[in-house]
Amino acid sequence: MTRYWRIGTRDSQLAMWQASWVKDLLTQQGTATELVPIKSEGDIDLTTPLYEMGVQGIFTKTLDAALLKGDIDIAVHSMKDVPTQLAKGLVQAAVLPRAAYADVLVLNHALPDNTCNETIGNETGLNTMQHPLVIATSSVRRRAQWLHRFPQHQLESLRGNVNSRLQKVYNSRWNGAIFARAGLERIAVLPKNAITLEWMLPAPAQGAVVVVTRADQTELLELLGKLNDENTALCTQIERSFLRALQGGCTTPISALAKVIDGHIAFTGQLMSLDGREKIEVKRLVPVEAASTIGTDAAVEVLELGGAPIIEQIKQLG
């Protein structure tokens, strides 16, 4: 009897796409698999803003439990949703090649008077709109960065999977909403008028897909290890070590991006206050072979530059 492996995934279109990607890659190796859709707690409660839920792994813990119980053999996640400390008994088996890491502003094409223009996405562009915009997002990171740049704008909460969030934008009076570009591209729903926010620093590991399994699955770990993209794994490890060292979660506006450039790691890390008024940013350029501690070192610098009081204030509010 042929052995097949059960791949657990959330049941949203994007999550199913990501899990199908892993399934296809394993099929190419001659490995038999099946998809097992599972609804997460984060998919069930679509009204409470994520920053108010204050739960680490809100989209991943249901799959973690299924893995540990043996109901599935593999879990596939958007890596930015995964806590920096995996549940005991689980290990990161592979990180797939990263897609676009940028955020985009999706405009509400149902508003005839929507006056957004592309300067809002440029690194040096200024807000030339006469009236404050109403922008939707449930990410404290996106909220803080947007308010830092456009303090006169109004931010609203937006929950749901990619498809339902897009529909909510078009059924609202919001000028637009912020999405991860990778998710929209992967399921072919990126609107033509979406504006790439070049100035917005992404969440740690945004655009990356991670594969998790149990630590005792020796055969499976060997199979999954062949899917690992070394550059993406290194960059996301650096970004997540920055996040972990700052003890940040979904309630803290922490951003990070590491890129491999000519044998070096170029890293930018950022911490902001919830209202976007305070911003601490650090940069590093280190040879790849010396980059293992770059995320932690950058986090220490952020704390020394005044990050500790910002984090403490956010914890007290939570």
C-alpha positions in Angstrom: 0.0 0.0 0.0 1.4 3.4 -1.0 2.1 5.8 1.9 0.4 9.2 1.5 0.8 12.3 3.6 -2.1 14.5 4.8 -1.5 18.2 4.3 -3.5 20.4 6.7 -4.6 23.9 5.6 -7.0 26.6 6.4 -10.0 26.4 4.0 -9.7 29.9 2.4 -8.8 30.2 -1.3 -5.4 31.6 -0.5 -4.5 28.9 2.0 -5.7 26.2 -0.3 -3.6 27.6 -3.1 -0.5 27.5 -0.8 -1.2 24.0 0.3 -1.8 22.9 -3.3 1.6 24.4 -4.1 3.2 22.1 -1.5 1.2 19.1 -2.7 2.3 19.7 -6.3 6.0 20.0 -5.3 5.7 16.7 -3.4 3.9 15.0 -6.3 6.8 16.0 -8.5 9.0 14.0 -6.1 6.7 11.0 -6.5 5.2 11.5 -3.0 1.4 10.8 -2.6 -0.5 13.5 -0.6 -4.1 14.7 0.2 -5.3 18.1 1.3 -7.2 18.3 4.6 -9.0 21.7 5.0 -9.5 22.9 8.6 -11.2 26.1 9.7 -9.2 28.1 12.2 -10.4 30.3 15.1 -9.3 33.4 13.2 -11.5 32.4 10.3 -14.6 31.9 12.5 -14.5 35.2 14.4 -14.5 37.8 11.6 -15.7 40.8 13.6 -13.1 41.3 16.3 -10.0 43.2 15.1 -6.9 41.1 15.2 -5.1 43.5 17.4 -7.9 43.2 20.0 -7.9 39.4 19.9 -4.3 39.5 21.1 -3.7 35.8 20.5 -0.4 34.4 19.0 -1.0 32.0 16.2 -4.7 32.8 15.8 -4.6 31.3 12.3 -2.2 28.5 13.1 -3.0 26.9 16.4 -5.9 24.8 15.1 -3.6 23.2 12.6 -0.9 22.8 15.2 -3.3 20.9 17.4 -4.3 18.6 14.4 -0.6 17.9 13.8 0.2 17.0 17.4 -2.9 14.7 17.5 -1.8 13.0 14.3 -4.9 14.0 12.3 -2.6 15.5 9.7 1.1 15.1 8.8 2.0 18.5 7.4 0.7 22.1 8.0 1.1 24.9 5.5 1.0 28.5 6.7 1.6 32.0 5.5 4.8 32.5 7.5 3.9 35.9 8.9 1.0 34.3 10.8 3.2 31.8 12.6 4.4 32.5 16.1 8.2 32.8 16.4 8.2 29.9 18.9 6.5 26.8 17.5 4.5 24.5 19.7 6.6 21.8 21.4 7.0 18.8 19.2 6.7 20.8 15.9 9.5 21.9 13.6 9.9 24.1 10.6 10.5 21.7 7.7 10.8 24.0 4.7 10.3 27.6 3.6 9.3 28.0 0.0 10.7 30.7 -2.4 9.3 34.1 -1.3 6.8 36.0 -3.5 6.3 39.8 -3.4 6.7 41.1 0.1 5.1 44.5 -0.5 1.8 45.9 0.7 -0.7 47.4 -1.8 -3.6 49.8 -1.5 -6.7 48.5 -3.2 -8.9 51.4 -4.3 -12.7 51.3 -4.0 -13.7 51.5 -7.7 -17.3 51.8 -6.6 -16.7 55.4 -5.4 -17.0 57.8 -8.4 -15.3 60.5 -6.3 -12.4 58.4 -5.1 -9.4 60.8 -5.7 -6.5 58.6 -4.6 -3.5 58.8 -6.9 -0.3 57.0 -7.3 1.8 59.6 -5.3 0.4 57.9 -2.2 2.6 54.8 -3.1 5.8 56.6 -3.9 8.8 56.7 -1.6 8.9 60.5 -1.9 5.3 61.1 -2.9 3.2 63.5 -0.8 -0.5 63.4 0.1 -2.1 65.8 -2.4 -5.7 64.9 -1.7 -7.9 67.7 -0.4 -10.0 65.5 1.9 -8.9 62.9 4.4 -9.2 59.3 3.2 -10.8 56.4 5.0 -8.6 53.4 4.8 -9.3 49.9 6.1 -7.0 47.4 7.7 -6.8 45.3 10.9 -3.0 45.3 11.0 -1.5 47.5 13.7 1.7 47.6 11.6 -0.1 49.0 8.5 -2.2 51.3 10.6 0.8 52.8 12.4 2.8 53.3 9.2 -0.1 54.8 7.4 -0.9 57.3 10.3 2.8 58.2 10.5 2.7 59.3 6.9 -1.0 60.5 6.7 -2.1 61.5 10.3 -5.2 63.2 9.0 -6.7 60.0 7.5 -9.2 57.7 9.2 -8.4 54.0 9.7 -11.2 51.4 9.9 -11.0 47.7 10.8 -11.3 45.1 8.1 -11.4 41.3 8.7 -12.0 38.2 6.6 -10.2 36.2 3.9 -8.8 37.9 0.9 -12.0 37.5 -1.2 -14.4 38.7 1.5 -12.2 41.7 2.3 -12.1 42.8 -1.3 -15.9 42.6 -1.5 -16.2 44.5 1.8 -14.1 47.3 0.3 -16.3 47.6 -2.8 -19.5 47.5 -0.7 -18.3 50.3 1.7 -17.6 54.0 1.6 -13.9 53.4 2.3 -11.5 54.9 -0.2 -9.5 51.7 -0.1 -7.9 49.0 2.0 -4.4 47.6 2.4 -3.5 44.0 1.4 -0.4 41.9 1.0 0.5 41.9 -2.7 1.5 38.2 -2.6 -1.8 37.0 -1.5 -3.7 38.9 -4.2 -1.3 37.8 -6.9 -1.4 34.1 -5.9 -5.1 33.8 -6.4 -5.2 36.2 -9.4 -7.4 38.9 -7.8 -4.9 41.8 -7.7 -6.9 44.8 -9.2 -5.2 46.7 -12.0 -5.6 50.0 -10.0 -3.9 48.7 -6.9 -1.1 50.9 -5.7 2.2 49.4 -4.4 3.2 51.1 -1.2 6.9 51.3 -1.7 7.4 53.1 1.5 5.6 50.6 3.8 7.9 48.1 5.4 6.3 44.6 5.5 5.6 42.3 8.4 8.4 39.8 9.2 8.3 36.9 6.8 5.5 38.5 4.6 5.2 36.8 1.3 6.8 33.5 2.5 5.1 30.1 2.9 6.3 27.8 5.6 5.8 24.0 6.0 5.6 22.5 9.5 5.5 19.0 10.7 6.2 16.9 13.8 9.8 16.6 15.0 9.6 12.8 15.0 8.7 12.6 11.3 12.2 11.7 10.1 11.1 10.4 6.6 8.8 13.4 6.0 11.4 15.9 7.2 13.8 14.5 4.6 11.2 14.9 1.8 10.2 18.4 2.8 13.8 19.5 3.3 14.2 19.3 -0.5 11.6 22.0 -0.9 13.5 24.5 1.2 14.7 27.8 -0.4 17.9 28.7 1.5 17.8 32.5 0.8 14.2 32.8 1.9 14.7 30.7 4.9 17.7 32.8 6.0 15.9 36.2 5.4 12.8 35.1 7.2 14.8 33.7 10.1 16.5 37.1 10.5 13.2 39.0 10.3 11.6 36.7 12.8 14.5 36.9 15.2 14.1 40.7 15.2 10.4 40.2 16.0 11.2 37.6 18.7 13.9 39.8 20.4 11.4 42.7 20.6 8.8 40.3 22.1 6.4 41.5 19.5 3.2 40.0 18.3 0.1 41.0 16.4 -0.5 43.9 18.8 2.8 45.6 18.2 3.7 47.6 15.1 6.9 45.8 14.2 8.2 45.6 10.6 11.3 43.9 9.1 12.8 43.1 5.8 16.0 41.2 4.9 17.2 40.8 1.4 20.2 38.9 -0.1 22.2 41.4 -2.3 25.6 40.5 -3.8 26.6 38.2 -1.0 25.3 40.5 1.8 22.2 40.7 3.9 20.5 44.1 3.7 18.2 44.4 6.7 15.8 47.1 7.8 13.8 46.8 11.1 11.2 49.2 12.5 9.2 49.7 15.6 6.4 52.3 15.8 3.9 53.5 18.4 0.3 52.5 17.8 -0.7 56.0 16.7 2.3 56.2 14.3 3.8 59.3 15.9 6.9 57.5 17.2 9.2 55.6 14.8 12.5 53.8 15.4 14.2 52.3 12.4 17.6 50.6 12.1 19.5 49.3 9.1 22.2 46.7 8.6 24.4 45.5 5.8 26.3 42.3 6.7 28.0 39.5 4.7 25.8 36.5 4.5 28.2 34.3 6.4 28.1 36.8 9.4 24.4 37.5 9.3 23.1 34.9 11.9 22.6 37.5 14.7 21.7 40.5 12.6 18.0 40.5 13.6 18.7 40.2 17.3 21.5 42.8 17.1 19.1 45.2 15.3 16.4 44.6 18.0 18.9 45.5 20.7 19.6 48.8 19.0 15.9 49.6 18.7 15.5 49.1 22.4 18.5 51.2 23.1 17.1 54.0 20.9 14.0 54.2 22.9 12.0 51.2 21.8 11.5 49.7 25.3 9.1 52.4 26.6 7.0 52.1 23.3 6.7 48.3 23.8 5.9 48.7 27.5 3.2 51.2 26.8 1.6 48.9 24.2 1.7 46.0 26.7 -0.1 48.2 29.3 -2.8 49.1 26.8 -3.3 45.4 26.0 
